Amino acid sequence: MNNNEGLIKDADIKRISEEGTKIYNQIKTKYEPRDNGKFLAIEIDSKDVYPGDKSAEAVVLAKKEHPDKIFYIVRIGFDTAEMMVRSFINTGR
């Protein structure tokens, strides 16, 4: 099993989803409506936020700072959150 598979297997998806939603609700006025359609990767323990035009771009930025974490991904300005529970493999790490 590679590192990415281990991260996913050990992830507490419910906690990531709940905490990510809370964090986004607290900060969304900083991004909406100006950045609607873009993405944020949120690292729930540090509450660090990484924006990107695409979800993969946001994850790549987040992985540079938190290589061993799983992120909550949200599309700015949309009611439905996209939850990404896999690590982006092509990060150069």
PyMOL commands that set and color helices and strands:
alter all, ss='L'
color gray80, all
select helices_A, chain A and resi 3-10+13-30+55-65
alter helices_A, ss='H'
color red, helices_A
select strands_A, chain A and resi 39-43+48-52+72-75
alter strands_A, ss='S'
color yellow, strands_A
deselect
rebuild
show_as cartoon
